[in-house]
Amino acid sequence: MAPLAHSVLVTGSNRGIGLEMVHQLVEMTDPPEHIFATCRNPAGSQGKALRDLADKHSRIHIIQLEVENQSSVKASVAVVESHLNGKGLNLLINNAGVNSYASLETVQPEEMLSVFNTNVVGPILVVQEFLPLLKKAAKETATEEMSCRKAAVINITSKLGSIERGFEVMVASMLPYRASKVALNMVTVCMAMELKGDGILCATIHPGWVKTDMGTEKAPLDVESSVQGILRVLANLSSSETGAFLDWEGNSLPW
Ligand SMILES: NC(=O)c1ccc[n+]([C@@H]2O[C@H](COP(=O)([O-])OP(=O)(O)OC[C@H]3O[C@@H](n4cnc5c(N)ncnc54)[C@H](OP(=O)(O)O)[C@@H]3O)[C@@H](O)[C@H]2O)c1
């Protein structure tokens, strides 16, 4: 099978779904040459599992990146560029995110803004700053067909951000979180429209309800299965899926 991509960047990769992505990417039969595992506090106790993994694999580069902090994102671009030796970045996975259980009656403006900052403004900033490297990767690939091998942005969303199906399981109000993922979905479609001409594929993927700190122990899906599914979906994405809202099994979800 062809490699997923020559280079991949994952945000929020020190725990949960992001950490498992880095783990499975590096264990692939034909792994990416460069795996940029970014997180906001690489040296802290929450970064230990990622540091242990990177110690065993030289293709994992741990890079500091706080998604809503523009100077942190800019600094991370410079580090990524220094590893790529003139090449572009193929695949950018906006995985970092925060939850909030607040309801209409309890939510404070500060919490609403903070969740939107991380889940919506963050991915926009990250894509803006990495766009030159994504465009470079798209130009390096001769084929017109879009793919993660060429250049792609994947935004990790949630089914809770589906207006039509997000209330099938009424877990909790989670007003700020749901609203932020609806916004992220629209941002993905806007990105897809804007970047189509550059040959950059953009899609939004729901990972399932997954056992992580965010998903809690009650979740039915283990993180290994979720990430296996996501990586399978990514390997098969093509031009017809740009702007799509999919789940970890490749099913299309309604907005
Ligand atoms: N788990 C689920 O059931 C589920 C379901 C649907 C969608 N999702 C989505 O999947 C993604 C990953 O979720 P998860 O379950 O792996 O969550 P998690 O276990 O809580 O991990 C969240 C990750 O995001 C990072 N992060 C948070 N704010 C950040 C910021 N401002 N800058 C950089 N990194 C930041 C965290 O870093 P720190 O360690 O520094 O806090 C951590 O690495 C999220 O976008 C989430 O909304 C999850």
The ligand as a Tripos MOL2 file, in Angstrom:
@<TRIPOS>MOLECULE
LIG
   48    52     1     0     0
SMALL
NO_CHARGES

@<TRIPOS>ATOM
      1 N1        -13.1780   11.4690   22.9930 N.am      1 LIG1
      2 C1        -14.3210   11.5760   22.3600 C.2       1 LIG1
      3 O1        -15.2830   10.8330   22.6270 O.2       1 LIG1
      4 C2        -14.4770   12.5640   21.2520 C.ar      1 LIG1
      5 C3        -15.6960   12.5480   20.5370 C.ar      1 LIG1
      6 C4        -15.8760   13.4510   19.4880 C.ar      1 LIG1
      7 C5        -14.8520   14.3290   19.1460 C.ar      1 LIG1
      8 N2        -13.6930   14.3380   19.8660 N.ar      1 LIG1
      9 C6        -12.6490   15.2930   19.4470 C.3       1 LIG1
     10 O2        -11.4180   14.6170   19.2790 O.3       1 LIG1
     11 C7        -10.3210   15.5090   19.5610 C.3       1 LIG1
     12 C8         -9.3870   14.8510   20.5650 C.3       1 LIG1
     13 O3        -10.1400   14.5420   21.7290 O.3       1 LIG1
     14 P1         -9.6060   13.5830   22.8860 P.3       1 LIG1
     15 O4        -10.7490   12.7360   23.2770 O.co2     1 LIG1
     16 O5         -8.3100   12.9910   22.5190 O.co2     1 LIG1
     17 O6         -9.4270   14.6880   24.0440 O.3       1 LIG1
     18 P2         -8.4030   14.7470   25.2880 P.3       1 LIG1
     19 O7         -8.0230   13.3800   25.6850 O.co2     1 LIG1
     20 O8         -9.0380   15.6680   26.2580 O.co2     1 LIG1
     21 O9         -7.1260   15.4520   24.6220 O.3       1 LIG1
     22 C9         -7.2390   16.7650   24.1240 C.3       1 LIG1
     23 C10        -5.9090   17.1820   23.5270 C.3       1 LIG1
     24 O10        -6.0530   18.5140   23.0360 O.3       1 LIG1
     25 C11        -4.9990   19.2900   23.6030 C.3       1 LIG1
     26 N3         -5.3530   20.7000   23.7020 N.ar      1 LIG1
     27 C12        -6.4000   21.2610   24.3620 C.ar      1 LIG1
     28 N4         -6.3590   22.5890   24.2370 N.ar      1 LIG1
     29 C13        -5.2610   22.8710   23.4880 C.ar      1 LIG1
     30 C14        -4.6760   24.0530   23.0160 C.ar      1 LIG1
     31 N5         -5.1990   25.2420   23.2910 N.pl3     1 LIG1
     32 N6         -3.5420   23.9790   22.2550 N.ar      1 LIG1
     33 C15        -3.0070   22.7880   21.9710 C.ar      1 LIG1
     34 N7         -3.4880   21.6280   22.4070 N.ar      1 LIG1
     35 C16        -4.6140   21.6800   23.1540 C.ar      1 LIG1
     36 C17        -4.7310   18.6710   24.9530 C.3       1 LIG1
     37 O11        -3.4910   19.0990   25.4700 O.3       1 LIG1
     38 P3         -3.1630   19.2470   27.0620 P.3       1 LIG1
     39 O12        -2.7490   17.8890   27.5350 O.co2     1 LIG1
     40 O13        -2.0980   20.2590   27.1010 O.co2     1 LIG1
     41 O14        -4.4470   19.7060   27.7200 O.co2     1 LIG1
     42 C18        -4.7840   17.2070   24.5750 C.3       1 LIG1
     43 O15        -3.5870   16.8270   23.9440 O.3       1 LIG1
     44 C19       -10.9580   16.8000   20.0760 C.3       1 LIG1
     45 O16       -11.0340   17.7360   19.0280 O.3       1 LIG1
     46 C20       -12.3630   16.3660   20.4920 C.3       1 LIG1
     47 O17       -13.2970   17.4060   20.4450 O.3       1 LIG1
     48 C21       -13.4860   13.4740   20.9020 C.ar      1 LIG1
@<TRIPOS>BOND
     1     1     2 1
     2     2     3 2
     3     2     4 1
     4     4     5 ar
     5     4    48 ar
     6     5     6 ar
     7     6     7 ar
     8     7     8 ar
     9     8     9 1
    10     8    48 ar
    11     9    10 1
    12     9    46 1
    13    10    11 1
    14    11    12 1
    15    11    44 1
    16    12    13 1
    17    13    14 1
    18    14    15 2
    19    14    16 1
    20    14    17 1
    21    17    18 1
    22    18    19 2
    23    18    20 1
    24    18    21 1
    25    21    22 1
    26    22    23 1
    27    23    24 1
    28    23    42 1
    29    24    25 1
    30    25    26 1
    31    25    36 1
    32    26    27 ar
    33    26    35 ar
    34    27    28 ar
    35    28    29 ar
    36    29    30 ar
    37    29    35 ar
    38    30    31 1
    39    30    32 ar
    40    32    33 ar
    41    33    34 ar
    42    34    35 ar
    43    36    37 1
    44    36    42 1
    45    37    38 1
    46    38    39 2
    47    38    40 1
    48    38    41 1
    49    42    43 1
    50    44    45 1
    51    44    46 1
    52    46    47 1
@<TRIPOS>SUBSTRUCTURE
     1 LIG1         1 GROUP 0 **** ****
